[in-house]
């Protein structure tokens, strides 16, 4: 990419922005290989090693909890240090821990390795969002953020589609060391071609922060830049997260994570045990879930412009539809794999649509983008951690129908938090 020959021109800035967007997009899409692989491997690990679903759920729970605290820590560190270095380290160490996990059979060692993988993966989202924030003007940020959320679909296709079919040719360790090699390779590519901000690429800030409307160039006002710098200096993280609008959204994130990651972690095993098909067929059929997830994100992208400054109202709509899907899953899920899978997909789609707004759009409303993105992701993965051990324990002792009941209750709690946030917001506007 010979961008330096076009230094300080419009073509150069556009070239760099496309490059940065693609690097960020592929970084997070490929990272999914090193985290979704565990959900595919659960049935094979359970058959090969003396583990029950509660033990395997504990591995998933520890991953989510470490990931949650890592998001909180690394989100703030990402606001202070090089995002390029952070993302490189996250990809690199995730690769190492995936490879080591492939050769482990001791449950305690596996918990520790997967926990370290969780921390490594937590080094990615907040810094990637900050990188987007540094490179794109305000009018483009919401659009770019929603496009970044589409990495969910690609990640699922790579993991459940690609790795699921690999089970025909390799045992469960291959589902970990192969993604490890891919992650290691991409970490080198990222470090070689990514830059934290336009200044590191030899560009002027205003050249990249130029907006285009009706073919004319509109430069970002210097006064706005000074205001942003001032806001960052006065930034108080604790004061910010204690505001009603943000902490209620964060509280809603806990049941969101419980349901969303419960489906991601356990749906292949749920379908495998309920309908007794071969695992390759199950992982292939389960690709309906990420397809619906993508549709949910696209709908969020289409609707977000109609909910300016009322983003949580759209999140509440997604919560309501997802909870209704869980109710129908409980009532009708045993009638056949098509019905069960469709309802799982509808539920997952709703909560992924909500996620794309909470983690991608809402953080861009604040100057400390990485910190807020990390904090909101932290709340989501606190709930996700509960889903691992809870679903594993309940399904092995009662059955999968009780898991759907816990999702219904979680959806109702999250909807209540968002409803209260809306009431609080309306009072502030009066």
C-alpha positions in Angstrom: 0.0 0.0 0.0 1.9 3.0 -1.3 0.0 5.7 0.8 3.1 7.9 1.5 3.2 9.0 -2.2 -0.1 10.8 -1.7 0.9 12.6 1.5 -1.5 15.2 2.9 -4.1 14.8 0.2 -7.7 13.8 0.4 -6.9 10.5 -1.3 -4.2 9.8 1.3 -6.5 10.3 4.2 -9.2 8.2 2.7 -6.7 5.5 1.9 -5.5 5.5 5.6 -9.1 5.4 6.9 -10.0 2.4 4.8 -6.9 0.7 5.9 -7.5 1.3 9.6 -11.1 0.3 9.3 -10.2 -3.0 7.6 -7.4 -3.7 10.1 -9.8 -3.1 13.0 -12.6 -5.1 11.4 -10.5 -8.2 10.7 -8.7 -8.0 14.0 -12.0 -8.5 15.9 -13.5 -11.0 13.4 -10.5 -13.2 13.6 -10.3 -12.9 17.3 -13.6 -14.8 17.5 -11.8 -17.9 16.3 -10.0 -18.0 19.6 -13.1 -17.6 21.8 -16.1 -19.3 20.1 -14.0 -22.5 19.5 -14.7 -23.6 23.1 -18.5 -23.8 22.6 -18.0 -26.1 19.6 -15.5 -28.3 21.4 -17.6 -28.8 24.6 -19.4 -32.0 23.4 -16.1 -33.6 22.2 -14.2 -32.6 25.4 -17.1 -34.1 27.5 -16.8 -37.3 25.5 -13.0 -37.5 25.6 -12.2 -36.3 29.1 -13.8 -37.0 32.5 -15.6 -33.6 32.6 -19.3 -33.0 33.1 -21.2 -29.9 31.9 -20.8 -28.1 35.2 -17.0 -28.4 35.0 -17.0 -27.2 31.4 -19.4 -24.5 32.3 -17.0 -23.3 35.0 -14.2 -23.0 32.3 -16.6 -20.8 30.3 -17.6 -18.8 33.4 -14.1 -18.1 34.5 -13.3 -17.0 30.9 -16.2 -14.5 30.9 -15.4 -13.1 34.4 -11.7 -12.6 33.6 -12.8 -11.0 30.3 -15.2 -8.7 32.1 -12.5 -7.4 34.5 -10.0 -7.2 31.7 -12.4 -5.0 29.7 -12.7 -2.7 32.7 -9.0 -2.5 33.2 -7.9 -2.5 29.6 -10.6 0.0 28.5 -9.1 2.6 30.8 -5.5 1.7 30.0 -6.4 1.9 26.3 -7.3 5.6 26.9 -3.7 6.2 28.1 -1.5 4.0 26.1 -0.9 2.8 22.5 -3.9 1.0 21.1 -1.7 -0.5 18.4 0.4 -2.2 21.1 -2.6 -3.2 23.1 -4.3 -5.0 20.2 -1.1 -6.7 19.1 -0.6 -8.0 22.6 -4.2 -9.2 22.9 -4.0 -11.1 19.6 -0.5 -12.5 20.3 -1.2 -13.8 23.7 -4.6 -15.2 22.8 -2.8 -17.2 20.1 -0.4 -18.6 22.7 -3.0 -19.6 25.2 -5.2 -21.3 22.5 -2.2 -23.4 21.4 -1.4 -24.3 25.0 -5.0 -25.2 25.7 -5.0 -27.7 22.8 -2.4 -29.8 24.6 -4.0 -29.6 28.1 -6.1 -32.3 29.8 -5.9 -31.2 33.4 -9.1 -29.3 34.3 -7.3 -26.8 36.6 -4.7 -26.0 33.9 -7.5 -25.6 31.3 -9.3 -23.1 33.6 -6.1 -21.1 34.1 -5.2 -21.1 30.4 -8.7 -20.1 29.3 -8.8 -17.4 31.9 -5.6 -15.9 30.5 -7.1 -16.2 27.0 -10.1 -14.2 28.3 -7.8 -11.4 29.6 -6.0 -11.4 26.2 -9.2 -11.1 24.3 -10.3 -8.3 26.6 -7.5 -6.2 25.3 -9.1 -5.7 21.9 -12.6 -4.1 21.8 -12.0 -0.9 23.8 -8.7 0.0 22.1 -10.2 -0.8 18.7 -13.1 1.6 19.4 -10.6 4.2 20.4 -8.7 3.7 17.2 -11.9 4.3 15.3 -12.6 7.4 17.3 -9.1 8.8 16.5 -9.4 8.2 12.8 -13.0 9.1 11.8 -15.1 12.4 12.1 -18.1 12.5 14.3 -20.7 12.1 11.5 -19.1 8.8 10.4 -18.6 7.2 13.8 -22.1 5.7 14.4 -22.0 4.1 10.9 -18.5 2.8 11.4 -19.4 1.5 14.8 -22.3 -0.5 13.5 -20.2 -1.9 10.7 -17.7 -3.0 13.3 -20.5 -4.9 15.1 -20.9 -7.0 11.9 -17.7 -8.7 12.9 -20.0 -10.9 15.0 -21.3 -12.6 11.8 -17.9 -13.2 10.3 -16.6 -14.5 13.6 -19.4 -17.0 13.9 -19.0 -18.1 10.3 -15.3 -18.6 10.8 -15.7 -20.4 14.1 -18.9 -22.4 13.9 -18.8 -22.8 10.2 -15.2 -23.4 9.5 -14.1 -25.0 12.8 -17.3 -27.0 13.1 -16.5 -28.7 9.8 -12.9 -29.3 10.9 -14.3 -31.7 13.5 -14.7 -34.2 10.6 -10.9 -34.2 10.2 -9.5 -33.5 13.6 -10.2 -34.1 17.3 -11.0 -31.2 19.7 -7.3 -30.1 20.2 -7.3 -29.0 16.5 -10.1 -26.6 17.3 -7.7 -24.7 19.5 -4.2 -24.9 17.9 -5.4 -24.0 14.4 -7.0 -20.7 15.6 -3.9 -20.1 17.6 -1.8 -20.1 14.4 -4.2 -17.8 12.6 -4.3 -15.3 15.5 -0.5 -15.3 15.8 -0.2 -14.5 12.1 -2.7 -11.7 12.2 -1.0 -10.1 15.2 2.1 -9.6 13.1 0.0 -8.1 10.3 -1.7 -5.7 12.7 1.5 -4.4 14.2 3.1 -3.9 10.8 0.3 -1.9 9.2 -1.8 -0.3 12.0 -1.3 3.2 13.5 -2.9 4.8 16.6 -3.8 8.1 15.0 -3.3 10.2 11.9 -0.2 11.9 13.4 1.6 8.5 13.5 0.8 8.1 9.8 2.3 11.5 9.0 -1.0 13.1 8.5 -2.5 16.3 9.8 -5.4 15.8 12.2 -7.7 18.1 10.3 -6.9 16.3 7.0 -8.4 13.1 8.4 -11.2 14.7 10.4 -12.6 16.3 7.3 -16.3 15.6 6.6 -17.8 15.6 3.2 -21.3 16.9 2.4 -22.7 17.6 -1.0 -19.2 17.2 -2.5 -17.7 20.1 -0.4 -15.2 19.8 2.4 -16.2 20.9 5.8 -13.3 21.1 8.2 -13.8 20.3 11.9 -13.8 23.5 13.9 -10.7 24.1 16.0 -13.0 25.3 18.8 -14.6 21.9 18.9 -11.2 20.2 19.1 -10.2 22.4 22.0 -13.5 21.7 23.7 -12.9 18.0 23.4 -9.5 18.3 24.8 -10.9 20.3 27.8 -13.5 17.6 28.4 -10.9 14.9 28.4 -8.9 16.9 31.1 -12.0 17.2 33.2 -13.0 13.6 32.7 -14.0 11.8 36.0 -14.6 8.1 35.2 -16.3 7.3 38.6 -18.6 10.3 38.3 -19.5 9.4 34.8 -20.4 5.8 35.4 -22.4 6.7 38.5 -24.8 8.9 36.4 -28.3 7.2 36.2 -28.2 7.0 32.4 -25.1 5.0 32.3 -25.3 2.7 35.3 -28.8 1.6 34.4 -27.6 0.7 31.0 -24.7 -1.2 32.6 -27.1 -3.1 34.9 -29.2 -4.1 31.9 -26.0 -5.4 30.3 -25.7 -8.1 33.0 -28.9 -10.0 31.9 -28.0 -9.2 28.3 -24.7 -11.0 28.7 -26.4 -13.9 30.6 -28.7 -14.6 27.7 -26.5 -13.7 24.8 -23.5 -15.7 25.8 -25.6 -18.5 27.2 -26.9 -19.0 23.7 -23.4 -18.7 22.2 -21.7 -21.1 24.7 -24.4 -23.7 25.0 -26.6 -23.8 21.9 -24.4 -26.3 20.0 -24.5 -28.6 23.1 -28.2 -27.9 23.6 -29.1 -28.9 20.1 -26.7 -31.9 20.1 -28.2 -33.4 23.3 -31.8 -32.5 22.5 -32.0 -33.8 19.0 -29.1 -36.2 18.8 -27.7 -35.2 15.4 -24.0 -35.4 14.6 -22.0 -32.5 15.7 -21.0 -31.4 12.2 -24.7 -31.1 11.2 -25.5 -29.3 14.4 -22.7 -26.7 13.9 -23.8 -26.2 10.3 -27.5 -25.7 11.2 -26.5 -23.4 14.1 -25.1 -20.9 11.6 -28.7 -19.7 11.4 -28.0 -18.0 14.8 -25.2 -15.7 13.6 -27.1 -15.0 10.4 -30.0 -13.7 12.5 -27.5 -11.9 14.7 -26.2 -10.1 11.6 -29.8 -9.1 10.6 -30.3 -7.8 14.1 -27.3 -5.6 13.8 -28.3 -4.4 10.4 -31.8 -3.4 11.7 -30.1 -1.5 14.5 -28.0 0.3 11.9 -31.2 1.2 9.9 -33.1 2.4 13.0 -30.4 4.2 15.0 -30.8 7.4 13.1 -34.4 7.6 14.3 -33.4 7.2 17.9 -30.8 10.0 18.2 -30.3 10.7 22.0 -32.8 7.9 22.7 -30.6 4.9 21.9 -31.7 3.1 25.1 -35.3 3.1 23.9 -34.2 1.1 20.9 -32.3 -1.2 23.2 -35.5 -1.7 25.2 -37.4 -2.8 22.0 -34.7 -5.4 21.3 -34.9 -6.6 24.9 -38.6 -7.0 24.7 -38.5 -9.0 21.4 -35.7 -11.2 22.8 -37.6 -12.0 26.0 -40.7 -12.9 24.0 -38.6 -15.3 21.8 -37.3 -16.9 25.1 -40.9 -17.4 26.2 -41.8 -19.2 22.9 -38.6 -21.2 23.2 -39.8 -22.6 26.5 -43.3 -23.3 25.2 -42.5 -24.7 21.8 -38.7 -25.5 21.7 -39.3 -29.3 22.0 -41.4 -29.5 18.9 -38.5 -29.9 16.5 -35.0 -28.7 15.7 -36.3 -26.1 13.2 -38.6 -24.5 15.7 -36.0 -24.6 18.5 -33.2 -23.3 16.3 -35.4 -20.5 14.8 -36.4 -19.3 18.3 -32.9 -19.4 19.5 -31.8 -17.4 16.5 -34.6 -14.8 17.1 -33.6 -14.5 20.7 -29.9 -14.2 19.9 -30.6 -11.7 17.1 -32.5 -9.4 19.5 -29.7 -9.3 22.1 -26.9 -8.9 19.6 -28.8 -6.0 18.1 -29.0 -4.5 21.6 -25.3 -5.2 22.1 -24.3 -3.4 19.0 -25.9 -0.2 20.4 -24.7 -0.5 23.9 -21.0 -1.3 23.1 -20.6 0.5 19.8 -22.9 3.6 19.7 -23.3 4.7 23.3 -19.6 4.8 24.0 -19.1 7.3 21.1 -21.2 9.8 23.0 -18.4 10.2 25.5 -14.8 11.6 25.1 -13.4 8.6 27.1 -14.6 6.2 24.4 -12.4 3.3 25.4 -13.2 3.5 29.1 -16.9 3.6 28.5 -16.8 0.8 25.9 -14.8 -1.3 28.4 -17.1 -0.5 31.3 -20.3 -1.5 29.4 -18.6 -4.6 28.0 -17.6 -5.4 31.6 -21.2 -5.4 32.7 -22.2 -7.7 29.8 -19.6 -10.3 30.6 -20.3 -10.3 34.3 -23.7 -11.7 33.2 -22.0 -14.0 30.7 -19.9 -15.5 33.4 -23.1 -16.5 35.3 -24.4 -18.2 32.2 -21.6 -20.7 31.9 -21.8 -22.5 35.2 -25.6 -21.9 35.7 -26.7 -23.4 32.4 -24.2 -26.3 32.8 -25.4 -27.1 36.3 -29.2 -26.7 35.6 -29.1 -28.5 32.3 -27.3 -31.6 33.7 -29.7 -31.8 36.7 -33.1 -30.6 35.4 -32.9 -30.2 31.6 -32.6 -27.5 29.0 -36.1 -26.2 29.5 -35.1 -24.7 32.8 -32.3 -22.7 31.1 -35.0 -21.0 28.9 -36.8 -20.0 32.1 -33.7 -18.3 33.5 -33.4 -16.4 30.2 -37.0 -15.2 30.5 -36.4 -13.9 34.0 -33.1 -12.2 33.0 -34.8 -10.5 30.0 -37.5 -9.2 32.2 -35.0 -7.7 34.7 -33.0 -6.1 31.9 -36.1 -4.6 30.4 -37.0 -3.1 33.7 -33.6 -1.4 34.0 -34.0 0.1 30.6 -37.5 1.3 31.3 -36.2 3.0 34.5 -33.4 4.6 32.4 -36.0 6.0 30.0 -38.0 7.5 32.9 -34.9 9.0 34.4 -33.9 10.5 31.0 -37.4 12.0 30.6 -37.2 13.7 34.0 -33.8 15.2 33.1 -35.4 16.7 29.9 -38.3 18.3 31.7 
